[in-house]
Amino acid sequence: MFDVIIAGGGPTGMMLAAELRLHGVRVLVLERDTEPGKVVRSLGLHVRSIEIMDQRGLLDRFLERGTEYPLGGFFAALSKPTPEGLDTAHPYVLGIPQSITDRLLEERAAELGTEIRRGRELTGLDQDEDGVTAELADGTRLRARYLVGCDGGRSTVRRLLGIGFPGEPSTNETLLGEMEAAEEPEKIAAIVEEVRETVKLFGLGPIGEGIYRVAVPAEGVAEDRAVPPTLEDFRRRLRAVAGTDFGVHSPRWLSRFGDATRQAERYREGRVLLAGDAAHIHPPAGGQGLNLGVQDAFNLGWKLAAEVGGRAPEGLLDTYHTERHPVAADVLDNTRAQMELMSTAPGARAVRRLVSRLMDFNEVNRYLTERIIATAIRYDFGGGHELLGRRMPDVPLKRGRLYELMRGGRGLLLDQTGRLSAAGWADRVDHVVDAVDTAADAAADAAVHGAGLDVPAVLLRPDGHVAWAGEDQAGLEGALARWFGPSTG
């Protein structure tokens, strides 16, 4: 019997598996496909995901294979500079194809001892008070204490649970693929620049070795979106939109995506949970989908591990839905808004011009950018200190960086007073008596004070969000019990 079965071996599933394994949870990942997918839908990691990789000691692997780009121009493809005053040590987007992200996260999950079975499709499930039985297409039945559906927008797990998926269906589709082009690169670039003046969802971008990533609006919505388009479909639409098909040939892969926007009514049904695209789908505007799923997994992992380990306080697992559902709802709204701003209709173009002028104000630019990169997230922990619910930046300490101290996935009490104690939770929470290094370089010092982090002590959850701030021992113990369960002392 497994502790947790994860249906779906994409980035959300593998991130979740790795987080669970940090706590010794026995995990099985079931992936329908026998080989990693070739379709590259996501092209990068945003700030909050970059911070997560840093916090788990994975960032160097991603930086070695990616390229850092400025943060401007991600909201509705409006060309603006990186806003000033972002609350992060990583003010960039990391360009990295999803195929590499998938591989790095799968390697991480395997290194930590995750069992991964490819070519295994979940077709049925049944749960009771003690666990979940998963039935596979070949008739195999597997048992686990919990099951998490990370199986994409057409989630079998969500369908089997009967969880509603309200929202709007696709009204527009875009063809997406990688292929070679016979036309000269200079001519391609000139035509693309001209077409994108009005058609924001159009593009031919070189990705090396003569290969282009091609995106072009489809003629309509396909009856069966599971059937990939043909090369002739691309050629026909390129001629219609750009006046030429650029001599495209020799495709690596061909796909399509729509602008459907839907969200699961609930993320948990008993011992079964949903994460990533199984819980929410939306247009790719701003490149938020993969990032949102990875961040779901980061929120869920330590909570589910605590539940499996029998040390979770009452209601902890339910906070996964209460915290992450509103975050996804906000992403759905901002992608709806972006799609409207990228419309070619006269009214939408007028609003786009207005929004563009407003984004010349740094406050507006930062506000909209933070919606994309997820640094504006603050979970509702009730009243109290202004830091509650926010994610702690990677502040410099006298003995190193904060994120370097959180790689094991445990809670952390950062104590600048030396008078506090978390002894009764030492099996779950690290107590670090240290001080913020206010003599660090000017940029880091400004980030610390600008973020309002000059407090005596903070208690951080394993996902880095501030669960308590202050210097009162009684208040600290209340927060420890709320998030980490009863004291053992």
VEXDREN-2710 file (C-alpha; in Angstrom, 1 decimal):
% VEXDREN-2710
k/r/px/py/pz
1/MET/0.0/0.0/0.0
2/PHE/1.3/3.5/-0.9
3/ASP/0.8/6.6/1.1
4/VAL/0.0/8.7/-1.9
5/ILE/-0.7/7.9/-5.6
6/ILE/-0.3/10.8/-8.0
7/ALA/-2.1/10.5/-11.3
8/GLY/-0.2/12.5/-13.8
9/GLY/3.6/12.8/-14.3
10/GLY/3.8/16.4/-15.5
11/PRO/5.5/19.2/-13.7
12/THR/2.7/19.5/-11.0
13/GLY/2.8/15.8/-10.3
14/MET/6.6/15.5/-10.1
15/MET/6.9/18.7/-7.9
16/LEU/4.3/17.2/-5.6
17/ALA/6.1/13.9/-5.5
18/ALA/9.4/15.5/-4.6
19/GLU/7.8/17.6/-1.8
20/LEU/6.1/14.5/-0.3
21/ARG/9.4/12.5/-0.5
22/LEU/11.2/15.2/1.6
23/HIS/9.0/14.0/4.4
24/GLY/9.4/10.3/3.8
25/VAL/6.0/9.7/2.2
26/ARG/5.8/6.6/0.0
27/VAL/4.7/8.0/-3.4
28/LEU/3.7/6.4/-6.7
29/VAL/3.4/8.5/-9.8
30/LEU/1.2/7.0/-12.6
31/GLU/1.7/8.5/-16.0
32/ARG/-0.4/7.5/-19.0
33/ASP/2.2/8.3/-21.6
34/THR/5.1/5.8/-22.1
35/GLU/7.6/8.6/-23.1
36/PRO/7.9/12.3/-22.1
37/GLY/5.8/14.5/-24.2
38/LYS/7.3/16.5/-27.1
39/VAL/4.8/19.4/-27.1
40/VAL/6.4/22.5/-25.5
41/ARG/3.5/24.6/-24.2
42/SER/5.4/26.5/-21.4
43/LEU/8.5/28.5/-22.2
44/GLY/9.6/29.7/-18.7
45/LEU/9.4/30.1/-15.0
46/HIS/8.2/33.2/-13.3
47/VAL/9.5/34.8/-10.1
48/ARG/7.6/32.8/-7.5
49/SER/8.5/29.5/-9.2
50/ILE/12.1/30.6/-9.4
51/GLU/12.0/31.3/-5.6
52/ILE/10.6/27.9/-5.0
53/MET/13.4/26.2/-6.9
54/ASP/15.9/28.3/-5.0
55/GLN/14.3/27.3/-1.7
56/ARG/14.7/23.6/-2.5
57/GLY/18.2/23.9/-3.9
58/LEU/17.2/23.3/-7.5
59/LEU/17.7/26.7/-9.0
60/ASP/21.2/26.1/-10.3
61/ARG/20.0/23.2/-12.4
62/PHE/17.4/25.4/-14.1
63/LEU/19.8/28.4/-14.5
64/GLU/22.3/26.2/-16.3
65/ARG/19.7/25.3/-18.9
66/GLY/17.7/28.5/-19.1
67/THR/18.1/32.1/-20.1
68/GLU/17.3/35.1/-17.9
69/TYR/15.0/37.7/-19.5
70/PRO/13.6/41.1/-18.3
71/LEU/10.2/41.0/-16.7
72/GLY/8.6/43.6/-18.9
73/GLY/6.0/42.8/-21.6
74/PHE/4.2/39.9/-20.0
75/PHE/0.8/41.4/-19.3
76/ALA/-1.2/41.2/-22.6
77/ALA/2.1/41.4/-24.5
78/LEU/2.3/45.2/-23.7
79/SER/5.9/46.2/-24.1
80/LYS/6.9/47.8/-20.9
81/PRO/10.2/47.8/-18.8
82/THR/10.6/45.8/-15.7
83/PRO/8.8/47.7/-12.9
84/GLU/10.8/49.1/-10.0
85/GLY/10.2/47.9/-6.4
86/LEU/9.5/44.2/-7.0
87/ASP/9.7/42.2/-3.7
88/THR/12.2/39.5/-4.9
89/ALA/15.8/38.7/-5.2
90/HIS/15.0/37.2/-8.7
91/PRO/13.6/40.1/-10.8
92/TYR/13.6/38.1/-14.1
93/VAL/11.8/35.4/-16.0
94/LEU/13.7/32.3/-16.7
95/GLY/13.3/31.1/-20.3
96/ILE/13.4/27.3/-20.3
97/PRO/11.3/24.9/-22.4
98/GLN/8.7/22.8/-20.6
99/SER/10.4/19.6/-21.8
100/ILE/13.5/20.5/-19.8
101/THR/11.5/21.6/-16.8
102/ASP/9.6/18.3/-16.9
103/ARG/12.9/16.4/-17.0
104/LEU/14.5/18.3/-14.2
105/LEU/11.5/17.8/-11.9
106/GLU/11.2/14.1/-12.8
107/GLU/14.9/13.7/-12.0
108/ARG/14.4/15.4/-8.7
109/ALA/11.4/13.2/-7.8
110/ALA/13.4/10.1/-8.7
111/GLU/16.5/11.1/-6.7
112/LEU/14.3/11.4/-3.6
113/GLY/12.9/7.9/-4.1
114/THR/9.7/8.4/-6.0
115/GLU/8.4/5.3/-7.8
116/ILE/7.4/6.3/-11.3
117/ARG/5.4/4.0/-13.6
118/ARG/4.9/5.1/-17.2
119/GLY/2.3/3.7/-19.6
120/ARG/-0.1/3.3/-16.7
121/GLU/-3.5/5.0/-17.2
122/LEU/-5.9/5.4/-14.3
123/THR/-9.5/4.6/-15.3
124/GLY/-11.4/4.2/-12.0
125/LEU/-11.2/5.0/-8.3
126/ASP/-13.1/4.2/-5.2
127/GLN/-12.5/5.6/-1.7
128/ASP/-13.5/4.7/1.8
129/GLU/-12.6/5.8/5.3
130/ASP/-9.1/4.2/5.2
131/GLY/-7.9/4.9/1.7
132/VAL/-8.4/5.0/-2.1
133/THR/-8.3/2.2/-4.6
134/ALA/-7.1/3.1/-8.1
135/GLU/-8.0/1.0/-11.1
136/LEU/-5.8/1.0/-14.1
137/ALA/-6.6/0.4/-17.8
138/ASP/-4.9/-3.0/-17.6
139/GLY/-7.1/-4.1/-14.7
140/THR/-4.5/-3.6/-12.0
141/ARG/-5.8/-2.3/-8.7
142/LEU/-3.6/-0.2/-6.4
143/ARG/-4.3/1.0/-2.9
144/ALA/-3.1/4.2/-1.2
145/ARG/-4.1/6.4/1.7
146/TYR/-4.6/9.4/-0.6
147/LEU/-4.7/10.1/-4.3
148/VAL/-4.0/13.4/-6.1
149/GLY/-5.2/14.1/-9.6
150/CYS/-2.5/16.0/-11.5
151/ASP/-3.8/14.6/-14.8
152/GLY/-4.5/17.8/-16.8
153/GLY/-7.4/19.8/-18.0
154/ARG/-9.3/16.7/-19.2
155/SER/-8.7/15.1/-15.8
156/THR/-10.1/11.6/-15.4
157/VAL/-9.8/11.9/-11.6
158/ARG/-12.0/15.1/-11.6
159/ARG/-14.5/13.4/-13.8
160/LEU/-14.7/10.2/-11.6
161/LEU/-15.2/12.4/-8.5
162/GLY/-18.1/14.2/-10.2
163/ILE/-16.6/17.6/-9.3
164/GLY/-18.0/20.4/-11.3
165/PHE/-15.8/22.4/-13.7
166/PRO/-17.7/25.6/-14.4
167/GLY/-16.5/28.3/-16.7
168/GLU/-16.4/29.2/-20.4
169/PRO/-15.7/26.9/-23.3
170/SER/-13.1/27.8/-26.0
171/THR/-14.4/30.3/-28.5
172/ASN/-11.0/30.7/-30.2
173/GLU/-8.1/28.4/-30.9
174/THR/-4.5/28.9/-31.8
175/LEU/-2.3/26.5/-33.7
176/LEU/1.1/25.8/-32.1
177/GLY/4.0/23.9/-33.3
178/GLU/7.7/23.6/-34.0
179/MET/9.0/23.4/-37.6
180/GLU/11.5/24.5/-40.1
181/ALA/11.0/27.5/-42.5
182/ALA/12.5/28.1/-45.9
183/GLU/12.1/31.9/-45.9
184/GLU/15.0/34.1/-45.0
185/PRO/15.2/34.9/-41.2
186/GLU/15.3/38.6/-41.9
187/LYS/12.1/38.5/-43.9
188/ILE/10.4/36.3/-41.3
189/ALA/11.3/38.8/-38.6
190/ALA/10.0/41.8/-40.5
191/ILE/6.7/40.1/-41.4
192/VAL/6.1/38.9/-37.9
193/GLU/6.8/42.4/-36.5
194/GLU/4.2/43.9/-38.9
195/VAL/1.5/41.2/-38.2
196/ARG/1.9/41.4/-34.5
197/GLU/1.0/45.1/-34.5
198/THR/-2.6/43.8/-34.6
199/VAL/-2.6/40.0/-34.2
200/LYS/-1.0/39.5/-30.8
201/LEU/-1.4/35.7/-30.8
202/PHE/0.7/35.4/-33.9
203/GLY/4.4/34.6/-34.0
204/LEU/7.3/32.7/-35.6
205/GLY/10.2/32.7/-33.1
206/PRO/13.6/31.0/-33.9
207/ILE/14.6/28.4/-31.3
208/GLY/17.8/27.3/-32.9
209/GLU/19.1/24.9/-35.6
210/GLY/16.7/26.4/-38.1
211/ILE/13.6/25.5/-36.1
212/TYR/10.8/28.0/-35.4
213/ARG/8.1/28.0/-32.8
214/VAL/5.0/28.9/-34.7
215/ALA/1.7/30.3/-33.3
216/VAL/-1.1/31.3/-35.5
217/PRO/-4.9/31.8/-34.9
218/ALA/-6.9/28.9/-36.0
219/GLU/-9.9/29.2/-38.3
220/GLY/-12.3/28.0/-35.7
221/VAL/-12.6/25.6/-32.7
222/ALA/-12.0/22.0/-33.6
223/GLU/-14.7/19.5/-32.8
224/ASP/-12.1/17.1/-31.4
225/ARG/-9.3/19.0/-29.8
226/ALA/-7.4/15.8/-29.1
227/VAL/-6.7/15.5/-32.8
228/PRO/-3.6/17.5/-33.7
229/PRO/-3.7/19.9/-36.7
230/THR/-1.8/19.1/-39.9
231/LEU/1.1/20.9/-41.5
232/GLU/-1.3/22.0/-44.2
233/ASP/-3.6/23.6/-41.5
234/PHE/-0.6/25.7/-40.5
235/ARG/0.3/26.7/-44.0
236/ARG/-3.3/27.7/-44.8
237/ARG/-3.7/29.8/-41.7
238/LEU/-0.3/31.4/-42.1
239/ARG/-1.2/32.5/-45.6
240/ALA/-4.5/33.9/-44.4
241/VAL/-3.0/35.9/-41.5
242/ALA/0.5/36.8/-42.8
243/GLY/0.1/36.5/-46.5
244/THR/2.7/33.8/-46.7
245/ASP/3.4/30.4/-45.3
246/PHE/7.1/31.1/-44.9
247/GLY/7.8/27.8/-46.6
248/VAL/7.3/25.9/-43.3
249/HIS/8.1/22.2/-43.4
250/SER/9.5/19.2/-41.4
251/PRO/7.5/19.7/-38.2
252/ARG/8.7/18.4/-34.9
253/TRP/5.3/18.5/-33.3
254/LEU/1.9/20.1/-34.0
255/SER/-0.7/21.1/-31.5
256/ARG/-3.5/23.5/-30.7
257/PHE/-4.8/25.4/-27.6
258/GLY/-8.0/27.2/-26.8
259/ASP/-9.1/30.0/-24.6
260/ALA/-11.4/27.9/-22.3
261/THR/-11.5/29.1/-18.8
262/ARG/-12.7/26.8/-16.0
263/GLN/-12.1/26.0/-12.4
264/ALA/-13.0/23.0/-10.2
265/GLU/-15.7/23.8/-7.7
266/ARG/-13.6/22.1/-5.0
267/TYR/-10.0/20.8/-4.8
268/ARG/-10.7/18.0/-2.4
269/GLU/-13.2/15.2/-2.1
270/GLY/-12.4/13.0/0.9
271/ARG/-9.0/11.4/0.3
272/VAL/-8.7/12.6/-3.2
273/LEU/-7.4/16.0/-4.3
274/LEU/-6.8/18.0/-7.5
275/ALA/-3.9/20.1/-8.5
276/GLY/-2.6/21.9/-11.6
277/ASP/-4.6/21.8/-14.8
278/ALA/-6.9/19.2/-13.3
279/ALA/-8.1/22.0/-11.0
280/HIS/-8.0/25.0/-13.4
281/ILE/-7.5/25.8/-17.0
282/HIS/-7.2/29.2/-18.7
283/PRO/-5.6/30.8/-21.8
284/PRO/-1.8/30.9/-21.8
285/ALA/-1.7/34.7/-21.6
286/GLY/1.3/35.6/-19.4
287/GLY/2.7/32.1/-19.3
288/GLN/1.1/31.3/-15.9
289/GLY/-0.2/27.7/-16.3
290/LEU/2.8/25.6/-15.4
291/ASN/3.8/28.0/-12.7
292/LEU/0.4/27.9/-11.1
293/GLY/0.5/24.1/-11.0
294/VAL/4.0/23.9/-9.5
295/GLN/2.9/26.4/-6.9
296/ASP/-0.2/24.3/-6.1
297/ALA/2.1/21.4/-5.5
298/PHE/4.4/23.4/-3.2
299/ASN/1.4/24.4/-1.1
300/LEU/-0.1/21.0/-0.9
301/GLY/3.0/18.8/-0.4
302/TRP/3.9/19.6/3.2
303/LYS/0.2/19.6/4.3
304/LEU/-0.5/16.2/2.8
305/ALA/2.7/14.8/4.2
306/ALA/1.7/16.0/7.7
307/GLU/-1.7/14.4/7.2
308/VAL/-0.1/11.1/6.2
309/GLY/2.3/11.3/9.1
310/GLY/-0.5/11.8/11.6
311/ARG/0.9/15.1/12.8
312/ALA/-1.4/17.5/10.9
313/PRO/-3.6/19.8/13.1
314/GLU/-7.3/19.7/12.4
315/GLY/-8.3/21.4/9.1
316/LEU/-4.7/21.8/7.8
317/LEU/-5.4/19.8/4.6
318/ASP/-8.5/21.8/3.9
319/THR/-6.4/25.0/3.8
320/TYR/-5.1/23.8/0.5
321/HIS/-8.4/24.6/-1.2
322/THR/-9.1/27.8/0.8
323/GLU/-5.7/29.2/-0.1
324/ARG/-5.1/28.0/-3.7
325/HIS/-8.7/28.3/-5.1
326/PRO/-8.7/32.1/-4.8
327/VAL/-5.2/32.3/-6.4
328/ALA/-6.3/30.4/-9.4
329/ALA/-9.5/32.4/-9.7
330/ASP/-7.4/35.5/-9.8
331/VAL/-5.3/34.0/-12.6
332/LEU/-8.4/33.1/-14.6
333/ASP/-9.6/36.7/-14.3
334/ASN/-6.3/38.2/-15.4
335/THR/-6.0/35.9/-18.4
336/ARG/-9.6/36.8/-19.4
337/ALA/-8.6/40.4/-19.2
338/GLN/-5.4/39.8/-21.2
339/MET/-7.3/38.0/-23.9
340/GLU/-9.7/40.9/-24.3
341/LEU/-6.8/43.3/-24.5
342/MET/-5.3/41.2/-27.3
343/SER/-8.5/41.1/-29.4
344/THR/-8.4/42.8/-32.8
345/ALA/-11.9/44.4/-32.2
346/PRO/-11.8/48.2/-32.3
347/GLY/-13.2/48.6/-28.8
348/ALA/-10.6/46.2/-27.3
349/ARG/-7.8/48.0/-29.2
350/ALA/-8.9/51.3/-27.7
351/VAL/-8.9/49.8/-24.2
352/ARG/-5.5/48.3/-24.9
353/ARG/-4.1/51.8/-25.8
354/LEU/-5.5/53.2/-22.5
355/VAL/-4.1/50.4/-20.4
356/SER/-0.7/50.8/-22.1
357/ARG/-0.7/54.5/-21.1
358/LEU/-1.6/53.6/-17.6
359/MET/1.2/51.1/-17.4
360/ASP/3.6/54.0/-17.9
361/PHE/3.0/54.7/-14.2
362/ASN/5.3/52.4/-12.3
363/GLU/2.7/51.5/-9.7
364/VAL/0.3/50.2/-12.3
365/ASN/3.1/48.4/-14.2
366/ARG/4.2/46.7/-10.9
367/TYR/0.6/45.8/-9.9
368/LEU/-0.1/44.0/-13.2
369/THR/3.3/42.4/-13.4
370/GLU/2.9/41.0/-9.8
371/ARG/-0.3/39.3/-10.9
372/ILE/1.7/37.4/-13.5
373/ILE/4.7/36.5/-11.4
374/ALA/2.6/35.7/-8.3
375/THR/4.6/37.8/-5.8
376/ALA/1.4/39.6/-4.8
377/ILE/-0.1/36.5/-3.2
378/ARG/-1.0/36.8/0.5
379/TYR/-3.0/34.0/2.1
380/ASP/-5.7/35.0/4.6
381/PHE/-4.5/34.0/8.0
382/GLY/-6.8/36.4/9.8
383/GLY/-5.9/39.6/11.5
384/GLY/-2.4/40.4/12.9
385/HIS/1.0/41.5/11.6
386/GLU/1.2/42.8/8.1
387/LEU/3.5/40.0/7.2
388/LEU/1.0/37.2/8.0
389/GLY/0.2/35.2/4.9
390/ARG/3.0/36.7/2.7
391/ARG/5.9/34.7/1.4
392/MET/9.2/35.7/3.1
393/PRO/11.8/37.0/0.6
394/ASP/15.3/35.4/0.7
395/VAL/16.7/37.8/3.2
396/PRO/20.5/37.8/3.8
397/LEU/21.4/36.5/7.3
398/LYS/24.7/36.8/9.2
399/ARG/25.4/33.2/8.4
400/GLY/24.0/32.9/4.9
401/ARG/20.8/33.0/2.9
402/LEU/17.4/32.2/4.4
403/TYR/16.4/29.9/1.5
404/GLU/19.5/27.8/2.1
405/LEU/18.1/27.0/5.5
406/MET/14.8/25.7/4.2
407/ARG/15.9/23.0/1.7
408/GLY/14.6/20.2/3.9
409/GLY/10.9/21.2/3.6
410/ARG/10.5/21.9/7.3
411/GLY/9.1/24.9/9.1
412/LEU/11.5/27.5/10.4
413/LEU/11.6/29.9/13.3
414/LEU/13.9/32.8/12.4
415/ASP/14.6/34.3/15.8
416/GLN/16.6/37.5/16.1
417/THR/15.9/37.8/19.9
418/GLY/17.4/34.5/21.1
419/ARG/14.7/34.4/23.7
420/LEU/12.1/32.3/21.9
421/SER/11.6/28.5/21.9
422/ALA/10.1/25.9/19.5
423/ALA/11.4/22.9/21.4
424/GLY/8.1/21.1/21.5
425/TRP/8.1/21.2/17.7
426/ALA/11.8/20.4/17.0
427/ASP/10.8/17.3/14.9
428/ARG/8.9/19.6/12.5
429/VAL/10.4/23.1/12.8
430/ASP/14.0/24.4/12.7
431/HIS/14.9/27.1/15.2
432/VAL/17.5/29.5/13.8
433/VAL/18.8/32.2/16.1
434/ASP/20.3/34.7/13.7
435/ALA/20.0/38.2/12.5
436/VAL/19.2/39.8/9.2
437/ASP/22.4/41.1/7.7
438/THR/21.6/44.8/7.3
439/ALA/25.2/45.4/6.3
440/ALA/24.7/43.3/3.1
441/ASP/24.9/45.0/-0.3
442/ALA/22.7/48.0/-0.8
443/ALA/20.2/46.2/-3.1
444/ALA/19.6/43.4/-0.6
445/ASP/19.4/45.9/2.3
446/ALA/16.8/47.9/0.5
447/ALA/14.8/44.8/-0.3
448/VAL/14.7/43.8/3.4
449/HIS/13.6/47.1/4.8
450/GLY/11.3/47.9/1.8
451/ALA/9.5/44.6/2.4
452/GLY/8.9/45.5/6.1
453/LEU/10.9/42.5/7.4
454/ASP/12.6/44.3/10.3
455/VAL/10.8/42.2/13.0
456/PRO/12.1/40.4/16.1
457/ALA/11.1/36.9/14.8
458/VAL/9.1/35.1/12.2
459/LEU/7.7/31.6/11.9
460/LEU/7.7/30.3/8.4
461/ARG/5.7/27.4/7.0
462/PRO/7.6/24.9/4.8
463/ASP/6.3/26.8/1.8
464/GLY/7.9/30.0/3.1
465/HIS/4.8/31.9/4.0
466/VAL/4.8/33.8/7.3
467/ALA/2.6/32.1/9.9
468/TRP/3.5/34.4/12.8
469/ALA/5.6/37.5/13.5
470/GLY/6.6/39.1/16.8
471/GLU/8.4/38.3/20.0
472/ASP/5.7/36.8/22.3
473/GLN/6.3/33.2/23.3
474/ALA/2.6/32.5/23.9
475/GLY/1.6/33.8/20.4
476/LEU/4.4/31.8/18.8
477/GLU/3.2/28.6/20.5
478/GLY/-0.4/29.2/19.3
479/ALA/0.9/29.6/15.7
480/LEU/3.0/26.5/16.0
481/ALA/0.1/24.4/17.2
482/ARG/-2.2/25.9/14.5
483/TRP/0.2/25.0/11.6
484/PHE/2.3/22.1/12.9
485/GLY/0.1/20.3/15.4
486/PRO/0.5/19.7/19.1
487/SER/3.7/20.0/21.0
488/THR/5.6/16.8/21.9
489/GLY/7.3/18.5/24.8
END
